[in-house]
């Protein structure tokens, strides 16, 4: 069995054809003829697309803070995986709700 000379063992694929007759390149005239979606789609269709991007705003947004933690504490919570910051917040909230001052 001969060894493949490529480092990953994958064979090189042929280059794709960049000239696709089903999808011609847009011209300046095409761009000039374009109109906004609101001008060509019915209101019922446009209602399916919200005007905002990203995550919806919450009524009670969290504050961005900088907190210095001991390296071993930080390593412990990070080792627990995704959601480690939420777990730290839960510990702080539980301490807050006990009403004790330390």
C-alpha positions as CSV (number, residue, x, y, z in Angstrom):
1,X,0.0,0.0,0.0
2,X,1.5,3.3,-1.0
3,X,1.4,6.3,1.3
4,X,-0.5,9.4,0.3
5,X,1.8,12.3,-0.2
6,X,-0.6,14.9,1.2
7,X,-0.1,15.6,5.0
8,X,-3.8,15.0,5.9
9,X,-4.3,12.0,3.7
10,X,-7.0,13.9,1.7
11,X,-6.9,14.0,-2.0
12,X,-7.0,17.4,-3.7
13,X,-10.4,18.1,-5.2
14,X,-10.8,19.7,-8.6
15,X,-11.4,23.4,-8.6
16,X,-15.2,24.2,-8.9
17,X,-16.5,26.0,-11.9
18,X,-16.9,29.7,-11.0
19,X,-19.0,30.5,-14.0
20,X,-22.6,29.3,-13.1
21,X,-25.2,30.1,-15.8
22,X,-28.0,29.7,-13.2
23,X,-26.5,32.4,-11.0
24,X,-25.0,35.2,-13.2
25,X,-23.0,38.0,-11.6
26,X,-25.1,41.1,-10.8
27,X,-24.5,44.1,-13.0
28,X,-24.7,47.8,-12.1
29,X,-28.2,47.8,-13.9
30,X,-29.3,45.0,-11.6
31,X,-28.3,46.9,-8.5
32,X,-30.0,50.0,-9.7
33,X,-33.2,48.1,-10.3
34,X,-33.3,46.6,-6.8
35,X,-36.0,47.9,-4.3
36,X,-36.3,47.4,-0.6
37,X,-38.2,44.4,0.6
38,X,-40.9,46.6,2.1
39,X,-41.7,47.9,-1.4
40,X,-42.2,44.5,-3.0
41,X,-43.5,42.1,-0.3
42,X,-47.0,42.1,1.2
43,X,-47.3,43.3,4.8
44,X,-48.2,39.8,6.0
45,X,-44.8,38.5,4.8
46,X,-42.9,41.5,6.2
47,X,-44.6,40.9,9.6
48,X,-42.7,37.6,9.8
49,X,-39.4,39.4,9.9
50,X,-38.8,41.5,13.1
51,X,-37.0,44.8,12.7
52,X,-34.5,44.1,15.4
53,X,-31.4,42.0,15.4
54,X,-29.9,39.9,18.1
55,X,-31.3,38.8,21.4
56,X,-34.4,40.6,22.6
57,X,-33.8,43.2,25.3
58,X,-34.7,42.1,28.8
59,X,-36.6,44.2,31.3
60,X,-33.9,43.8,33.9
61,X,-30.5,43.8,32.1
62,X,-27.5,42.6,34.0
63,X,-24.7,45.1,34.8
64,X,-21.2,44.6,33.4
65,X,-18.7,44.5,36.2
66,X,-15.1,43.6,36.6
67,X,-14.5,41.1,39.5
68,X,-11.1,39.9,40.7
69,X,-11.2,36.2,41.9
70,X,-8.5,34.0,43.3
71,X,-7.0,31.8,40.5
72,X,-8.1,28.5,42.2
73,X,-11.7,29.7,42.6
74,X,-11.8,30.8,38.9
75,X,-10.2,27.6,37.8
76,X,-12.8,25.6,39.8
77,X,-15.8,27.3,38.3
78,X,-14.4,27.3,34.7
79,X,-13.7,23.6,35.0
80,X,-17.4,23.0,35.6
81,X,-18.0,24.0,31.9
82,X,-20.4,26.2,30.2
83,X,-22.5,28.4,32.5
84,X,-19.7,28.9,35.1
85,X,-20.5,32.6,35.4
86,X,-24.2,31.8,36.0
87,X,-23.2,29.4,38.8
88,X,-21.0,32.0,40.4
89,X,-24.0,34.4,40.3
90,X,-26.2,31.7,41.9
91,X,-23.8,31.4,44.8
92,X,-23.7,35.1,45.3
93,X,-27.5,35.4,45.1
94,X,-27.9,32.6,47.7
95,X,-25.5,34.4,50.0
96,X,-27.4,37.7,49.5
97,X,-30.8,36.0,50.2
98,X,-29.6,34.6,53.5
99,X,-29.4,38.1,54.7
100,X,-26.1,37.5,56.5
101,X,-23.3,40.1,56.3
102,X,-19.8,38.6,56.1
